[in-house]
Amino acid sequence: MADAQTFLAFDYGTKRTGVATGNVLTRSASPQATIVAEGDARFPLIAARIKEWQPDALVVGVPFHPDGAPHENTERARKFARQLRGRFGLPVHEVDERYSTTEALAAGAKDADAASACIILEQHLRSLP
């Protein structure tokens, strides 16, 4: 989506979901407080973030094995992306997030989930024209 300017990104997890915000102008992302909630309990918290940040689109990291093969969390993240699209009516971009948590931990992140969401969003921003 060429006219999307601001994004809210998620590093989906079954118990914790990392969050980051960013925009095309700076092509950088900032970590936000990680959402600690399971199942549908996370959606009111996500709705509050969407209301606060008013993003043009959402970004979800989708994990794969190092060789590119999907695993059980791949489908969980894709389902989460579909739920976001259905609940909030915003465009949702899926980004291959292989190694984002490893990269966040290697960088010394205090909140690996939020740092991973930043890495995911910055990867998406770099892919835009």
Kinemage of the C-alpha trace (Angstrom):
@kinemage 1
@onewidth
@group {chain A} dominant
@subgroup {mainchain}
@vectorlist {calphas} color= white
{ca met a 1} P 0.000 0.000 0.000
{ca ala a 2} L 1.890 3.020 -1.293
{ca asp a 3} L -0.067 5.645 0.650
{ca ala a 4} L 0.475 4.059 4.079
{ca gln a 5} L 2.539 6.428 6.169
{ca thr a 6} L 2.398 5.087 9.728
{ca phe a 7} L 2.513 1.507 10.905
{ca leu a 8} L 1.896 -0.489 14.050
{ca ala a 9} L 3.859 -3.746 14.068
{ca phe a 10} L 3.433 -6.906 16.114
{ca asp a 11} L 5.740 -9.752 17.073
{ca tyr a 12} L 3.019 -12.279 17.865
{ca gly a 13} L 3.412 -14.739 20.712
{ca thr a 14} L 0.894 -16.926 22.510
{ca lys a 15} L 1.488 -15.095 25.826
{ca arg a 16} L 3.334 -11.908 24.844
{ca thr a 17} L 3.009 -9.739 21.737
{ca gly a 18} L 5.743 -7.214 21.011
{ca val a 19} L 4.636 -3.858 19.610
{ca ala a 20} L 6.433 -1.142 17.647
{ca thr a 21} L 5.431 2.012 15.793
{ca gly a 22} L 7.112 3.568 12.809
{ca asn a 23} L 6.623 5.571 9.655
{ca val a 24} L 7.884 5.842 6.111
{ca leu a 25} L 9.346 9.305 6.644
{ca thr a 26} L 11.993 8.172 9.129
{ca arg a 27} L 12.018 4.511 7.995
{ca ser a 28} L 12.647 3.617 11.611
{ca ala a 29} L 10.650 1.996 14.389
{ca ser a 30} L 10.245 2.635 18.104
{ca pro a 31} L 9.448 -0.074 20.651
{ca gln a 32} L 6.215 0.185 22.616
{ca ala a 33} L 5.086 -1.666 25.719
{ca thr a 34} L 4.659 -5.384 25.089
{ca ile a 35} L 1.110 -6.700 25.350
{ca val a 36} L 0.928 -9.488 27.914
{ca ala a 37} L -2.334 -11.306 27.203
{ca glu a 38} L -3.514 -14.564 25.703
{ca gly a 39} L -6.179 -15.361 23.123
{ca asp a 40} L -8.922 -12.817 22.544
{ca ala a 41} L -7.899 -10.900 25.696
{ca arg a 42} L -5.192 -9.205 23.604
{ca phe a 43} L -7.624 -7.543 21.170
{ca pro a 44} L -8.968 -4.785 23.477
{ca leu a 45} L -5.334 -3.889 24.252
{ca ile a 46} L -4.511 -3.828 20.538
{ca ala a 47} L -7.624 -1.713 19.880
{ca ala a 48} L -6.357 0.838 22.414
{ca arg a 49} L -2.966 0.985 20.636
{ca ile a 50} L -4.661 1.457 17.259
{ca lys a 51} L -6.797 4.266 18.707
{ca glu a 52} L -3.699 5.890 20.219
{ca trp a 53} L -1.409 5.626 17.164
{ca gln a 54} L -3.970 5.778 14.295
{ca pro a 55} L -1.813 3.673 11.946
{ca asp a 56} L -2.483 3.471 8.216
{ca ala a 57} L -1.563 -0.223 8.216
{ca leu a 58} L -0.429 -3.044 10.480
{ca val a 59} L 2.593 -5.334 10.167
{ca val a 60} L 2.832 -8.855 11.617
{ca gly a 61} L 5.997 -10.898 11.847
{ca val a 62} L 5.533 -14.450 10.563
{ca pro a 63} L 8.135 -16.973 11.761
{ca phe a 64} L 9.652 -19.722 9.640
{ca his a 65} L 12.342 -22.352 10.157
{ca pro a 66} L 15.824 -21.250 8.998
{ca asp a 67} L 15.318 -23.176 5.725
{ca gly a 68} L 12.069 -21.263 5.060
{ca ala a 69} L 9.742 -24.106 6.000
{ca pro a 70} L 6.646 -23.171 8.028
{ca his a 71} L 6.071 -24.501 11.559
{ca glu a 72} L 3.212 -24.387 14.076
{ca asn a 73} L 3.829 -20.730 14.977
{ca thr a 74} L 3.784 -19.750 11.295
{ca glu a 75} L 0.075 -20.545 11.067
{ca arg a 76} L -0.626 -18.959 14.484
{ca ala a 77} L 0.932 -15.682 13.324
{ca arg a 78} L -0.963 -15.806 10.014
{ca lys a 79} L -4.241 -16.419 11.885
{ca phe a 80} L -3.432 -13.433 14.120
{ca ala a 81} L -2.863 -11.311 10.985
{ca arg a 82} L -6.241 -12.421 9.569
{ca gln a 83} L -7.923 -11.598 12.899
{ca leu a 84} L -6.390 -8.106 12.887
{ca arg a 85} L -7.569 -7.523 9.317
{ca gly a 86} L -11.081 -8.706 10.176
{ca arg a 87} L -11.430 -6.842 13.471
{ca phe a 88} L -9.853 -3.503 12.573
{ca gly a 89} L -10.326 -3.209 8.792
{ca leu a 90} L -6.762 -2.042 8.228
{ca pro a 91} L -4.315 -3.426 5.676
{ca val a 92} L -2.067 -6.045 7.302
{ca his a 93} L 1.382 -6.807 5.894
{ca glu a 94} L 3.110 -10.068 6.799
{ca val a 95} L 6.902 -10.000 7.163
{ca asp a 96} L 9.255 -12.983 7.396
{ca glu a 97} L 10.634 -12.613 10.893
{ca arg a 98} L 13.280 -15.336 10.941
{ca tyr a 99} L 15.989 -14.434 13.465
{ca ser a 100} L 14.302 -11.240 14.752
{ca thr a 101} L 14.276 -12.452 18.380
{ca thr a 102} L 17.852 -13.742 18.099
{ca glu a 103} L 18.899 -10.367 16.665
{ca ala a 104} L 17.059 -8.495 19.443
{ca leu a 105} L 18.680 -10.589 22.170
{ca ala a 106} L 22.127 -10.255 20.566
{ca ala a 107} L 21.669 -6.479 20.635
{ca gly a 108} L 21.010 -6.670 24.389
{ca ala a 109} L 17.321 -5.784 24.257
{ca lys a 110} L 15.653 -5.557 27.669
{ca asp a 111} L 12.286 -6.382 26.063
{ca ala a 112} L 13.042 -8.857 23.266
{ca asp a 113} L 9.397 -8.870 22.098
{ca ala a 114} L 9.242 -5.099 21.534
{ca ala a 115} L 12.731 -5.090 20.017
{ca ser a 116} L 11.696 -7.899 17.655
{ca ala a 117} L 8.638 -5.880 16.615
{ca cys a 118} L 11.002 -2.979 15.771
{ca ile a 119} L 13.202 -5.255 13.680
{ca ile a 120} L 10.141 -6.618 11.868
{ca leu a 121} L 8.814 -3.121 11.153
{ca glu a 122} L 12.170 -1.739 10.024
{ca gln a 123} L 12.513 -4.710 7.662
{ca his a 124} L 9.090 -3.850 6.223
{ca leu a 125} L 9.966 -0.166 5.915
{ca arg a 126} L 13.189 -1.038 4.047
{ca ser a 127} L 11.157 -3.118 1.569
{ca leu a 128} L 8.973 -0.155 0.576
{ca pro a 129} L 9.808 1.854 -2.567
